[in-house]
């Protein structure tokens, strides 16, 4: 069962990475500023959008890591014999 969960998780991650589309993850003011910069030949809009997506992903990564560590420690605690 453990290998099945790992395989399922890797499959979901692969599908999310491969099926990625460009996302519009900007507030209206940031979007207006980035669009005007791109029209003038700049590239600040692309970096701004990438930064927003990284900030969006970070809390999920932290919570997922804490959940995994909790699960692994809880599993080890349940396997210990009571004395």
C-alpha positions as CSV (number, residue, x, y, z in Angstrom):
1,X,0.0,0.0,0.0
2,X,2.9,2.4,0.7
3,X,4.3,2.0,-2.8
4,X,0.8,2.6,-4.2
5,X,0.5,5.9,-2.3
6,X,3.9,7.0,-3.5
7,X,3.1,6.0,-7.1
8,X,-0.2,7.9,-6.9
9,X,1.5,11.0,-5.5
10,X,4.2,11.0,-8.2
11,X,1.5,10.5,-10.9
12,X,-0.5,13.5,-9.6
13,X,2.6,15.7,-9.5
14,X,3.6,14.6,-13.0
15,X,0.2,15.4,-14.4
16,X,0.2,18.8,-12.7
17,X,3.6,19.7,-14.0
18,X,3.0,18.4,-17.6
19,X,-0.5,19.8,-17.8
20,X,0.5,23.2,-16.6
21,X,-0.9,26.2,-18.4
22,X,-0.1,29.8,-18.1
23,X,-2.0,31.2,-15.1
24,X,-3.2,34.7,-14.5
25,X,-2.1,35.2,-10.9
26,X,-2.0,38.9,-10.5
27,X,-4.0,41.7,-9.0
28,X,-5.4,44.3,-11.4
29,X,-2.8,46.9,-10.5
30,X,0.1,44.5,-10.9
31,X,-1.4,43.2,-14.1
32,X,-1.7,46.7,-15.6
33,X,1.9,47.5,-14.6
34,X,3.2,44.3,-16.0
35,X,1.3,44.6,-19.3
36,X,2.6,48.2,-19.8
37,X,6.1,47.0,-19.0
38,X,5.8,44.2,-21.6
39,X,4.5,46.5,-24.2
40,X,7.6,48.7,-23.7
41,X,9.9,45.7,-24.3
42,X,10.5,44.9,-20.6
43,X,10.3,41.4,-19.0
44,X,9.3,42.4,-15.5
45,X,5.8,40.9,-15.9
46,X,7.1,37.4,-16.4
47,X,9.2,37.5,-13.3
48,X,6.3,39.0,-11.3
49,X,3.9,36.2,-12.3
50,X,6.5,33.5,-11.5
51,X,7.1,35.1,-8.1
52,X,3.4,35.1,-7.3
53,X,3.1,31.5,-8.2
54,X,6.1,30.6,-6.0
55,X,4.5,32.4,-3.0
56,X,1.2,30.6,-3.7
57,X,3.0,27.2,-3.7
58,X,5.1,27.6,-0.6
59,X,2.4,27.2,2.1
60,X,1.2,24.0,0.5
61,X,4.8,22.7,0.5
62,X,5.3,23.6,4.2
63,X,2.0,22.0,5.3
64,X,2.6,18.9,3.2
65,X,6.1,18.5,4.7
66,X,4.7,18.9,8.2
67,X,1.9,16.4,7.5
68,X,4.4,13.9,6.1
69,X,6.7,14.2,9.1
70,X,3.7,13.9,11.5
71,X,2.5,10.8,9.6
72,X,5.9,9.1,9.7
73,X,6.5,9.8,13.4
74,X,2.9,8.7,14.3
75,X,3.5,5.5,12.4
76,X,6.8,4.8,14.2
77,X,5.1,5.6,17.6
78,X,2.2,3.1,16.9
79,X,4.7,0.3,16.1
80,X,6.6,0.7,19.4
81,X,5.6,-2.0,22.0
82,X,4.1,-0.7,25.3
83,X,6.2,-1.6,28.4
